[in-house]
Amino acid sequence: MTDLKRTPLFSLHEERGARIVPFSGWEMPVQYAPGVMKEHQHTRAAAGLFDVSHMGQVILRGDGAAEALEALVPVDVVGLAEGRQRYALFTNDDGGILDDLMVANRGDHLLLVVNAARAEHDIAHLRAGLPDAVEVEPVEDRALIALQGPAAELALSGLLPGVTAMRFMDVATLPWVGASLWVSRSGYTGEDGFEISVPAARAESFAKALLADPSVQPIGLGARDSLRLEAGLCLYGHDIDETTTPVEAGLGWAIQKVRRTGGDRAGGFPGADTILAQLADGAPRARVGLRPDGRQPMREGTELFAADTGGEAVGRVTSGGFGPTIEAPVAMGYVPADHATPGTRLWGEVRGRRQPATVAPLPFVPATFKR
């Protein structure tokens, strides 16, 4: 793993006994001593601290930055109020998804948070697609920490009292012992929580200050994945990629009316013809939730069939595992639109045998965001 990058919290992970694995070009903690199941359950019950410093942070600065970014994403950036954040998607000319990201309006600039595996691609995409007047500034001197769970607000407010006034998708700059912290009330677990961008030199001391609270425990990538799966949230490169459109992925909610057919700024983004047509007429396939019978998970790559014997595969699982909160296996995958109705029975081929599963609504565990 000598060619892999390390986050500013790497020493803390080692100190806490984390099992380190390669992930998207980084050395990251997959779990700690309690294990994935207990870390997952602790986040749902109290507060979990995640190192997400591998994610890319990018500032867009300059006149017309919001208008320019709208040429690359199908969402309303111009109408995003200062102090607010929005989920967005980079799309290609076929309507496929190049990456999903968060966009925050921080007054004199936009702050983007992109996936680790796509960070270099996204920065190049921005530089190629935005006018010279918009400066693209990768943020390379800050860590990113996520604090998630029902006790997150109480734990964080002990260090940053201002977070109690924040609601879901609010962003703010708050002081901590002389450091400027960029805070958003968001996350990727389905729980209430925060993501905090911290100067790299202060990241370990800030994380230790949070971990001094008995309600806060460090959580690895393993539980982060099972939490987002229960929450029905997509993982880039698995549930969404360049071959899936936002409508197929069930992400049409992220495209505001102003960017849709008939809106004041309709279209004008890559793949608009395909995406807007699917919003109007439906997509040929859909991402669905799946509840396998029994206790055996259906993992990514499992082929899905319309019957227990014979016939060709109609779909495929893109994420799957055991859901600790609901104490049962859960999965997501793509199937033709006429097989996507909740209650539809399908069969997944696991180790050469077809096992039944039922199409289920997403999310598997309801979100608890503070609205």
Buried (B, 14 or more C-beta within 10 A) or exposed (E): EEEBBBBBBBEBBEEBEBBBBEBBBBBBBBBBEBEBBBBBBBBBBBBBBBBBBBBBBBBBBBEEBBBBBBEBBBBBBBBBEEBBBBBBBBBBEEBBBBBBBBBBBBEEBBBBBBBBBBBEBBBEBBEEBBEEEBEBEBBEEBBBBBBBBBBBBBBBBEBBEBBEEBEBBBBBEBEBEEBEBBBBBBBBBBBBBBBBBBBBEBBBEBBEBBBEBEBBBBBBBBBBBBBBBBBBBBBBBBBBBBEBBBBBBBBBEBBBEBBBEEBEBBBEBBBBEBBBBBBEEEBEBBBBBBBBBEEBBBBBEBBBBBEEEEEEBBBBBBBBBBBBBEEBBBBBBBBEEEBBEEEBEBBBBBEEEBBEBBBBEBBBBEBBBBE
